[in-house]
Amino acid sequence: MSIKICFVHPTLNLRGGGERKLLILANFLSKQKSFKVDILTHHLNKQQCFEELFSPKVKIRVQKYGNSLLGKLISILKTAATLRNYDLLVACNIPSYYECALTHFLFKVPWIWICNDVPMNFNKKGIAYKIKQCLDKLCIKSAKYIIANSKFIKRKIKSFLNVDSIIIYSGVDTNFFKPSPKQNKQKVVLALGRFVKYKRLDKAIILFKTLLKLMPSIGMKIGGFGEEITKIRNLVKKTKSIELIFSPTQKEIKRLYQQSYLLFFTSLNEPLGVIPLEAMSCGVPVIAFSSGGVKETVVHGKTGYLAKTEKEFIDYALKLLKSKNLHSKFSKNARKRVINYFSVRSMCEKFERIVKKCIEHKLKN
């Protein structure tokens, strides 16, 4: 008899790292004969969320959420009633752990929390936030396993929740994200991500404009989607050296990596950062700010540079743009690092081992 597993995610309607990881893990487990895998979500738009990663073997259940507070509470109870029929639950994003924890409390279904970042309210003060923090802690501590996507997040989980977690780094499909056979790259800087404030894609454009004054022959491509598209368009205006690509597909993203000389990653305190990993898998050195999970992926002076200031950021970019030999060395190092430490297969196999431990523990009890 197959073990029934359900991944729970609030919204599958954008191309984010958490959504991508969920689909990859669900697909991997669905290929094992011993597992039957479903995904439960409250909002679904396949066209905007890695349509190419949805597998016919994985059933998608869409359960709409109520708009009012009462409606949301009723929705959570209905979801728990649905989830009681599974052997294992996997909460993949905030606030899916409420539904998984409630199902555990009511029906004793074990669950795993894949933590891509801790809840934002944990560093806020006030009575309302304190109540929510207590509720979050109660729910999260009922998880059988908590999986952190970096040492940076593991430390945050320990600091805010005082619980231990297991690190499983997000993986990259190195067979898909690979260098182009044609290595005559133009000196083009790439920046990718969601056009939202905390991703700081505007900062990448500003830094490129500074760099452009020092090296007028270089170009930039910036790709993404999000609420700050108007701001990004205004920054790009009248700069012929910058090309804006709105909402690129996975194949287009791969092509952008393959055509680019450097990746500018300007987000601060990113939990891990899949974009630098994809870029390195394609042999693209990364220039990033020295903060968050990117310090675990980019090796300073070998696969890219980690800058402490904007001046350092520009200086490091110039260093790689001016030296073809150094760039070639970094490119090879970057690809090798992702293959050795951040492959999709490694991520999936480590996750499968955790799933099997959960199931074995449930069967014993």
MARROMAR-211669 format. One record per residue: residue number from 1; residue in three letters; x, y, z of N, C-alpha, C in turn. Coordinates in steps of 0.05 Angstrom, whole numbers. Atoms other than C-alpha are relative to their C-alpha. Layout:
residues N
k	r	n_X	n_Y	n_Z	ca_X	ca_Y	ca_Z	c_X	c_Y	c_Z
NUM	ALA	X	Y	Z	X	Y	Z	X	Y	Z
...
end
This chain:
residues 365
k	r	n_X	n_Y	n_Z	ca_X	ca_Y	ca_Z	c_X	c_Y	c_Z
1	MET	17	-24	0	0	0	0	17	25	0
2	SER	-16	-24	3	26	69	-19	-3	19	24
3	ILE	1	-20	-21	44	121	34	-10	26	-12
4	LYS	12	-24	11	1	182	23	12	25	13
5	ILE	-14	-24	-9	39	248	27	-13	25	-13
6	CYS	11	-25	11	11	319	19	18	23	6
7	PHE	-14	-25	-4	52	381	8	-20	23	1
8	VAL	20	-22	-4	15	443	33	14	27	-4
9	HIS	-12	-26	7	30	511	4	-23	20	-4
10	PRO	23	-19	2	-15	574	9	-6	9	-28
11	THR	5	-10	27	-5	599	-62	20	-11	-20
12	LEU	-18	9	22	23	569	-126	-7	18	-24
13	ASN	7	-19	21	18	631	-169	23	19	-7
14	LEU	-23	-15	8	89	657	-177	24	-18	-2
15	ARG	-25	15	4	159	634	-197	20	7	22
16	GLY	-18	-5	-22	192	635	-129	16	-25	7
17	GLY	-17	22	-7	246	591	-98	-15	-21	16
18	GLY	15	19	-16	198	559	-48	-19	-17	-17
19	GLU	18	14	18	148	541	-102	15	-20	-18
20	ARG	-17	17	17	202	512	-146	9	-25	15
21	LYS	-10	23	-16	230	469	-90	-23	-19	6
22	LEU	24	17	-5	160	443	-72	-5	-19	-23
23	LEU	7	16	24	146	420	-143	22	-21	-6
24	ILE	-22	19	5	215	387	-151	-1	-23	20
25	LEU	1	22	-20	209	348	-85	-25	-17	-4
26	ALA	25	15	4	137	328	-99	3	-19	-24
27	ASN	-4	16	24	156	303	-169	19	-23	6
28	PHE	-20	21	-6	216	264	-142	-13	-22	16
29	LEU	12	21	-16	175	228	-89	-22	-15	-15
30	SER	22	12	16	118	214	-138	10	-22	-18
31	LYS	-12	21	18	166	172	-180	7	-26	16
32	GLN	-4	24	-16	176	124	-121	-26	-15	3
33	LYS	24	16	-1	126	67	-122	-13	0	27
34	SER	11	2	-27	117	69	-47	-15	26	9
35	PHE	12	-25	-8	91	141	-46	-22	9	-20
36	LYS	20	-14	16	27	174	-70	0	29	9
37	VAL	-6	-28	-7	38	249	-72	-22	19	-11
38	ASP	19	-22	8	-13	307	-73	12	26	9
39	ILE	-6	-27	-9	-6	382	-66	-26	14	6
40	LEU	24	-16	-7	-58	424	-30	8	30	1
41	THR	-6	-29	0	-59	499	-43	-27	15	0
42	HIS	25	-17	-1	-109	557	-36	-2	17	-25
43	HIS	0	-16	25	-90	594	-100	18	-14	-20
44	LEU	-16	13	20	-65	563	-165	-2	15	-27
45	ASN	-2	-10	27	-41	593	-230	25	-12	-12
46	LYS	-23	15	10	3	544	-267	17	16	-20
47	GLN	-14	-16	20	21	593	-322	21	19	13
48	GLN	-18	-18	-14	54	639	-270	18	-14	19
49	CYS	-15	15	-20	86	583	-229	12	-25	-11
50	PHE	-16	23	10	135	538	-266	-18	-22	-12
51	GLU	19	18	12	81	506	-310	14	-26	-9
52	GLU	-15	23	11	135	460	-339	7	-21	22
53	LEU	-7	18	-22	147	429	-269	-23	-15	11
54	PHE	23	15	-10	76	405	-256	-1	-28	-12
55	SER	0	28	9	74	329	-260	-28	-12	0
56	PRO	27	14	0	12	288	-281	-3	-20	23
57	LYS	1	19	-22	31	240	-225	-7	13	27
58	VAL	5	-14	-25	20	293	-172	-27	15	-2
59	LYS	27	-13	0	-53	313	-158	1	27	14
60	ILE	1	-27	-13	-64	387	-143	-28	4	10
61	ARG	27	-5	-12	-121	401	-95	0	30	7
62	VAL	3	-29	-5	-145	474	-92	-24	3	19
63	GLN	20	-5	-19	-183	493	-30	-1	30	6
64	LYS	1	-30	-2	-206	566	-30	-2	9	29
65	TYR	0	-12	-27	-195	610	31	-22	20	2
66	GLY	20	-21	-5	-250	653	61	14	27	2
67	ASN	-11	-27	-1	-240	729	59	0	12	28
68	SER	1	-11	-27	-262	747	130	16	-18	19
69	LEU	-15	15	-20	-227	724	194	-15	-26	6
70	LEU	15	24	-5	-284	675	208	2	-19	-24
71	GLY	-3	16	24	-281	651	136	26	-14	-1
72	LYS	-26	12	0	-207	638	143	2	-22	20
73	LEU	0	21	-21	-216	599	208	-15	-24	-10
74	ILE	16	22	10	-270	557	175	16	-15	-22
75	SER	-17	12	22	-223	545	115	22	-17	12
76	ILE	-21	15	-13	-167	522	162	-11	-26	11
77	LEU	13	25	-10	-215	472	195	-6	-19	-22
78	LYS	6	17	24	-238	446	127	25	-12	-11
79	THR	-25	10	10	-166	439	105	10	-23	18
80	ALA	-9	21	-19	-149	399	169	-17	-25	-4
81	ALA	18	23	4	-209	354	155	9	-15	-25
82	THR	-10	12	24	-180	341	85	26	-14	5
83	LEU	-27	10	-4	-109	331	109	1	-25	19
84	ARG	0	23	-18	-129	278	161	3	-26	-14
85	ASN	-1	25	16	-130	226	105	28	-7	-10
86	TYR	-27	5	9	-55	230	94	17	-12	22
87	ASP	-18	12	-19	2	193	127	22	20	9
88	LEU	-21	-19	-6	50	252	125	-6	27	-14
89	LEU	4	-26	11	44	327	113	26	15	-1
90	VAL	-24	-16	3	97	375	88	-9	29	-4
91	ALA	7	-29	2	86	450	102	23	14	-14
92	CYS	-21	-11	17	124	488	49	3	30	1
93	ASN	-4	-29	-2	113	561	65	-18	11	22
94	ILE	16	-13	-20	85	608	117	-26	9	-14
95	PRO	6	12	-27	29	600	141	-11	-28	-1
96	SER	10	27	3	18	528	119	3	-16	25
97	TYR	-4	16	-24	44	504	185	-23	1	20
98	TYR	24	-1	-17	-21	526	220	-18	-24	-7
99	GLU	18	22	8	-61	475	179	12	-27	6
100	CYS	-14	26	-6	-9	420	187	0	-5	30
101	ALA	-1	4	-29	-3	432	262	-28	-7	11
102	LEU	27	6	-9	-78	433	272	-8	-29	-7
103	THR	5	28	8	-84	367	233	14	-19	19
104	HIS	-15	17	-19	-30	338	278	-13	-1	27
105	PHE	12	0	-26	-64	361	342	-26	-15	1
106	LEU	26	13	0	-132	335	321	0	-29	-8
107	PHE	1	26	12	-115	273	282	27	-15	1
108	LYS	-26	13	-4	-42	256	300	15	-6	-26
109	VAL	-15	3	25	-16	263	229	27	14	2
110	PRO	-26	-13	-2	59	276	230	5	19	-23
111	TRP	-6	-20	22	87	335	191	28	10	2
112	ILE	-27	-12	4	151	367	166	-3	29	-8
113	TRP	0	-28	9	164	441	160	25	6	-16
114	ILE	-22	-9	16	208	463	102	1	30	4
115	CYS	-2	-28	-7	231	530	128	19	15	-19
116	ASN	-17	-17	18	255	577	73	6	27	13
117	ASP	-6	-24	-16	252	635	122	-19	-1	25
118	VAL	17	0	-23	225	647	192	-22	22	-3
119	PRO	21	-20	3	159	686	201	10	28	6
120	MET	-10	-27	-2	170	761	194	-8	13	27
121	ASN	9	-13	-25	132	777	259	18	-6	24
122	PHE	-16	8	-23	186	745	303	19	22	10
123	ASN	-17	-21	-10	226	809	307	-16	26	5
124	LYS	17	-23	-5	166	855	320	-10	-1	29
125	LYS	9	-3	-28	140	880	387	-29	9	1
126	GLY	28	-7	-4	70	891	414	-16	-24	8
127	ILE	15	22	-11	16	849	447	-11	-18	-22
128	ALA	11	16	22	-16	826	381	22	-18	-12
129	TYR	-22	16	11	52	804	355	9	-22	19
130	LYS	-7	20	-20	68	769	420	-18	-24	0
131	ILE	19	22	1	4	728	416	5	-17	-25
132	LYS	-5	15	25	18	709	344	26	-16	2
133	GLN	-25	14	-4	90	691	362	-3	-25	16
134	CYS	5	24	-17	66	644	417	-15	-21	-16
135	LEU	15	19	17	17	612	368	18	-13	-20
136	ASP	-19	11	19	71	604	316	18	-21	12
137	LYS	-18	18	-13	118	572	365	-13	-26	8
138	LEU	15	24	-7	65	524	390	-4	-18	-24
139	CYS	5	16	24	49	502	319	26	-12	-10
140	ILE	-25	8	12	121	498	294	14	-22	16
141	LYS	-13	20	-17	146	458	354	-14	-28	-1
142	SER	14	26	3	95	403	337	10	-15	-25
143	ALA	-10	13	24	132	388	272	20	-23	8
144	LYS	-18	22	-6	169	321	271	28	8	-8
145	TYR	-26	-10	9	226	353	231	-4	28	-11
146	ILE	-1	-26	13	243	424	212	25	1	-18
147	ILE	-22	0	19	286	432	150	6	29	-7
148	ALA	-9	-27	7	326	496	142	15	-1	-27
149	ASN	-14	0	26	353	516	73	28	12	1
150	SER	-28	-10	-2	418	545	100	8	1	30
151	LYS	-10	-4	-28	461	553	163	-12	26	11
152	PHE	11	-26	-7	436	625	164	-28	-3	11
153	ILE	27	5	-9	364	602	171	-1	-18	24
154	LYS	-1	17	-23	382	547	219	5	16	26
155	ARG	-5	-17	-23	411	600	266	-24	17	8
156	LYS	24	-16	-5	348	643	259	-21	-17	13
157	ILE	20	17	-12	304	584	276	7	-6	29
158	LYS	-9	5	-28	346	569	338	-4	25	17
159	SER	2	-25	-15	346	642	359	-29	7	6
160	PHE	28	-8	-4	271	655	350	-17	-21	12
161	LEU	18	21	-8	241	587	364	13	-19	21
162	ASN	-15	17	-19	295	553	407	-4	-30	-6
163	VAL	1	28	9	289	488	366	22	-5	-20
164	ASP	-20	8	19	338	450	324	-12	-6	-27
165	SER	10	5	27	332	440	249	22	-14	-15
166	ILE	-19	14	18	365	400	194	4	16	-25
167	ILE	-5	-16	24	399	435	136	-1	-18	-25
168	ILE	0	12	27	381	413	66	0	24	-20
169	TYR	-2	-23	19	406	463	15	-18	-4	-24
170	SER	15	1	25	362	480	-44	18	-9	-23
171	GLY	-16	11	22	386	443	-106	-6	12	-27
172	VAL	3	-10	27	396	463	-178	3	-24	-19
173	ASP	-2	20	21	385	419	-239	24	7	-18
174	THR	-24	-7	14	456	420	-265	1	-11	-29
175	ASN	2	9	28	436	382	-328	-15	20	-17
176	PHE	15	-21	14	389	439	-346	15	26	0
177	PHE	-15	-25	-2	428	498	-320	30	-7	-3
178	LYS	-28	6	6	495	488	-354	11	20	-20
179	PRO	-12	-20	19	544	531	-395	-7	-7	-29
180	SER	4	4	28	531	540	-468	26	-10	-13
181	PRO	-25	8	14	580	504	-515	14	23	-13
182	LYS	-12	-24	11	591	572	-547	8	19	22
183	GLN	-10	-16	-23	634	609	-498	10	28	-7
184	ASN	-7	-27	8	644	674	-536	-20	20	12
185	LYS	19	-17	-13	606	715	-485	6	29	-3
186	GLN	-2	-29	-1	593	789	-491	2	8	30
187	LYS	-2	-9	-28	609	829	-428	-26	13	9
188	VAL	27	-8	-9	538	831	-403	-4	-8	29
189	VAL	6	5	-28	518	837	-330	-30	-7	2
190	LEU	27	10	-3	455	800	-309	-10	5	28
191	ALA	13	-1	-26	406	814	-252	-28	-12	-4
192	LEU	26	14	2	345	769	-240	-14	0	27
193	GLY	15	3	-24	290	764	-189	-27	13	-1
194	ARG	26	-13	-2	222	789	-166	4	30	4
195	PHE	-2	-29	-3	212	864	-173	-16	8	24
196	VAL	11	-9	-25	196	875	-100	22	14	16
197	LYS	-19	-17	-14	229	922	-51	23	-14	12
198	TYR	-22	13	-15	269	873	-10	20	-16	-18
199	LYS	-19	13	18	300	840	-71	21	19	-12
200	ARG	-19	-22	7	334	907	-88	11	-2	-29
201	LEU	-9	1	28	336	898	-164	6	29	-9
202	ASP	-6	-28	7	336	975	-168	29	6	7
203	LYS	-28	-4	-7	403	974	-132	19	-12	-20
204	ALA	-17	12	21	432	927	-185	2	19	-24
205	ILE	0	-19	23	412	978	-239	18	25	7
206	ILE	-15	-23	-8	442	1036	-200	30	-6	0
207	LEU	-29	8	0	508	998	-190	10	-3	-28
208	PHE	-9	3	27	510	980	-263	5	27	-14
209	LYS	-3	-26	12	501	1053	-283	26	13	8
210	THR	-26	-9	-10	561	1070	-240	23	-14	-15
211	LEU	-20	16	14	601	1014	-272	2	8	-30
212	LEU	1	-8	29	579	1037	-342	17	25	-6
213	LYS	-17	-24	4	615	1104	-332	29	-8	-1
214	LEU	-28	9	0	680	1065	-320	6	-19	-24
215	MET	-3	18	23	669	1014	-376	-25	3	-19
216	PRO	23	-6	17	622	1043	-429	-8	-22	-20
217	SER	6	21	20	626	980	-473	-18	-23	11
218	ILE	15	22	-12	588	934	-424	-30	4	-3
219	GLY	29	-2	1	514	918	-424	-12	-14	24
220	MET	14	12	-22	462	895	-375	-27	-12	-9
221	LYS	27	11	4	401	849	-377	-12	-4	27
222	ILE	14	3	-26	350	850	-321	-27	-13	-5
223	GLY	24	16	5	294	799	-317	-15	-5	26
224	GLY	16	6	-24	236	788	-269	-29	9	-4
225	PHE	29	-8	0	165	806	-250	-6	11	28
226	GLY	7	-9	-27	130	840	-192	-11	28	1
227	GLU	15	-25	-4	97	901	-163	17	25	-6
228	GLU	-17	-23	5	157	947	-174	9	3	-29
229	ILE	-8	0	29	158	938	-250	1	29	-10
230	THR	0	-28	10	141	1013	-261	26	14	9
231	LYS	-24	-12	-10	199	1034	-217	25	-10	-16
232	ILE	-22	12	15	246	986	-254	1	12	-29
233	ARG	1	-12	27	222	1012	-322	10	28	-1
234	ASN	-9	-28	-1	234	1084	-301	31	1	3
235	LEU	-29	0	-4	305	1067	-279	15	-8	-26
236	VAL	-12	10	25	319	1031	-345	-2	20	-22
237	LYS	5	-20	21	292	1088	-387	25	16	-8
238	LYS	-22	-17	12	341	1125	-432	28	-12	4
239	THR	-26	13	-2	396	1075	-417	0	-23	-21
240	LYS	1	19	22	407	1038	-483	15	-26	7
241	SER	-16	24	-7	457	990	-450	-15	-20	17
242	ILE	16	18	-17	402	959	-407	-24	-11	-15
243	GLU	23	13	12	352	909	-433	-18	-13	22
244	LEU	19	10	-20	290	892	-391	-16	-23	-12
245	ILE	15	24	9	259	822	-398	-21	-5	22
246	PHE	21	4	-20	192	816	-363	-10	-29	1
247	SER	10	26	-5	172	750	-332	11	-22	-18
248	PRO	-12	20	17	222	704	-368	-8	-28	9
249	THR	5	28	-6	207	629	-372	27	-13	9
250	GLN	-24	14	-8	256	577	-346	20	-3	-23
251	LYS	-18	2	23	285	566	-416	13	27	-6
252	GLU	-11	-27	5	293	641	-425	20	8	21
253	ILE	-19	-5	-22	327	646	-357	26	-14	-4
254	LYS	-25	16	5	376	591	-375	16	14	-22
255	ARG	-14	-14	22	392	628	-440	13	26	10
256	LEU	-11	-25	-11	403	693	-401	26	-6	15
257	TYR	-25	7	-15	453	659	-355	22	-7	-20
258	GLN	-20	9	19	489	627	-414	12	23	-16
259	GLN	-9	-23	15	495	695	-449	14	21	17
260	SER	-10	-21	-18	518	733	-388	28	-5	10
261	TYR	-28	1	-9	588	748	-362	1	0	31
262	LEU	1	-2	-30	571	765	-289	-29	1	9
263	LEU	26	-4	-13	511	761	-242	3	20	22
264	PHE	2	-19	-23	495	820	-197	-22	-10	18
265	PHE	20	9	-19	459	795	-135	1	20	23
266	THR	-1	-23	-18	440	855	-92	-19	-2	24
267	SER	18	4	-23	389	826	-43	17	-3	26
268	LEU	-15	2	-26	410	831	31	-14	-21	17
269	ASN	10	20	-19	402	775	82	-20	-20	-13
270	GLU	16	20	14	372	728	31	3	-27	15
271	PRO	-3	26	-14	356	660	65	20	-18	-12
272	LEU	-21	15	14	397	624	12	7	14	-27
273	GLY	-4	-12	26	388	651	-58	5	-21	-22
274	VAL	-2	20	21	374	602	-115	13	12	-25
275	ILE	-10	-13	25	391	652	-170	30	-1	-2
276	PRO	-29	3	2	465	654	-153	9	-29	-6
277	LEU	-6	28	6	466	578	-154	-5	-8	-29
278	GLU	6	5	28	433	574	-222	21	13	-18
279	ALA	-20	-14	16	481	626	-249	27	-15	1
280	MET	-25	14	-3	542	589	-221	-1	-27	-15
281	SER	3	25	14	515	524	-250	5	3	-30
282	CYS	-5	-6	28	518	558	-318	28	13	-5
283	GLY	-28	-11	2	590	581	-304	2	30	1
284	VAL	0	-30	-2	572	653	-287	9	8	28
285	PRO	-9	-10	-26	613	685	-230	-21	20	11
286	VAL	20	-16	-14	571	722	-178	13	22	16
287	ILE	-7	-22	-18	581	790	-147	-24	6	18
288	ALA	22	-3	-19	539	796	-84	9	15	25
289	PHE	-8	-13	-25	537	833	-18	3	-22	21
290	SER	-8	20	-20	566	794	41	-21	-1	22
291	SER	21	2	-20	502	777	79	-17	-25	-5
292	GLY	19	21	3	454	720	92	11	-26	-11
293	GLY	-8	26	10	455	652	58	19	0	-23
294	VAL	-18	-1	23	494	675	-2	29	-4	8
295	LYS	-28	5	-10	557	671	41	6	-30	1
296	GLU	-4	29	0	547	595	40	1	-11	-28
297	THR	1	11	28	539	589	-35	23	12	-17
298	VAL	-21	-13	15	588	640	-65	26	-1	17
299	VAL	-26	1	-14	661	627	-45	16	25	-9
300	HIS	-13	-25	6	695	695	-42	28	-5	-11
301	GLY	-26	3	13	754	698	-89	4	-25	-16
302	LYS	-2	25	15	738	631	-122	-23	-3	-20
303	THR	23	3	18	668	630	-151	-14	28	-5
304	GLY	11	-27	2	654	705	-145	11	17	22
305	TYR	-10	-17	-22	662	761	-95	-24	9	18
306	LEU	20	-10	-19	624	782	-32	9	27	10
307	ALA	-8	-27	-6	626	857	-24	-13	10	26
308	LYS	10	-12	-24	618	895	41	-11	28	-5
309	THR	9	-27	7	607	963	8	-6	1	-30
310	GLU	6	-4	29	581	989	-59	26	5	-16
311	LYS	-25	-4	14	651	1011	-77	14	-26	-5
312	GLU	-12	26	3	678	941	-65	-15	-16	-22
313	PHE	17	14	19	620	914	-107	9	8	-29
314	ILE	-9	-10	26	641	958	-167	28	-9	-6
315	ASP	-28	8	4	715	943	-157	3	-30	-8
316	TYR	-1	29	6	703	867	-157	-11	-5	-28
317	ALA	11	4	27	660	872	-220	21	8	-21
318	LEU	-21	-9	19	716	911	-255	22	-20	-2
319	LYS	-22	20	-1	767	859	-234	-6	-23	-18
320	LEU	7	23	17	729	803	-268	-5	8	-29
321	LEU	5	-10	27	709	844	-328	26	5	-16
322	LYS	-25	-8	13	781	864	-342	19	-24	-4
323	SER	-19	23	2	814	795	-333	-15	-24	-11
324	LYS	12	23	12	792	740	-381	9	-26	14
325	ASN	-11	24	-14	837	689	-346	-13	-4	27
326	LEU	12	1	-27	809	705	-277	-30	-9	-3
327	HIS	28	6	5	738	702	-304	-3	-30	-7
328	SER	1	28	9	751	634	-337	4	-19	24
329	LYS	-5	16	-25	779	606	-271	-24	0	18
330	PHE	24	-2	-17	719	632	-231	-23	-16	-12
331	SER	22	14	14	671	604	-283	1	-30	5
332	LYS	-3	29	-4	699	533	-277	-4	-7	29
333	ASN	4	5	-28	701	537	-201	-29	1	8
334	ALA	28	-4	-7	629	561	-198	-16	-25	-8
335	ARG	15	23	10	602	504	-240	7	-25	17
336	LYS	-8	23	-16	642	452	-201	-12	1	28
337	ARG	10	-2	-27	618	478	-134	-30	-8	1
338	VAL	29	6	0	544	473	-152	-4	-30	-4
339	ILE	1	29	5	554	402	-180	6	-16	26
340	ASN	-9	15	-24	589	380	-116	-17	4	24
341	TYR	13	-6	-25	546	413	-63	-30	8	-2
342	PHE	27	-11	2	480	440	-91	-17	-12	-23
343	SER	15	12	22	451	390	-140	-29	-7	10
344	VAL	28	8	-5	376	374	-144	-1	-29	12
345	ARG	0	27	-9	391	300	-134	8	-2	29
346	SER	-9	0	-28	428	313	-68	-23	10	18
347	MET	22	-12	-15	370	356	-43	-23	-21	3
348	CYS	23	19	0	317	304	-62	6	-25	16
349	GLU	-7	24	-14	354	244	-34	1	5	30
350	LYS	0	-6	-29	366	278	33	-28	4	11
351	PHE	28	-4	-9	293	298	37	-15	-27	1
352	GLU	12	26	0	271	227	20	7	-15	25
353	ARG	-9	13	-24	312	201	78	-16	10	25
354	ILE	16	-12	-22	275	249	126	-28	-11	-1
355	VAL	27	10	3	208	227	98	-2	-29	10
356	LYS	1	29	-9	224	153	109	3	-3	30
357	LYS	-3	1	-30	246	167	181	-27	7	13
358	CYS	26	-8	-11	179	201	194	-20	-24	-2
359	ILE	19	23	5	140	142	164	7	-23	18
360	GLU	-9	22	-18	182	91	203	-9	5	28
361	HIS	7	-7	-28	169	128	268	-30	-3	4
362	LYS	29	2	-2	94	131	254	-9	-29	1
363	LEU	8	29	1	90	56	238	7	-14	27
364	LYS	-8	12	-26	127	39	303	-20	6	22
365	ASN	18	-9	-21	77	79	343	-29	-6	-7
end
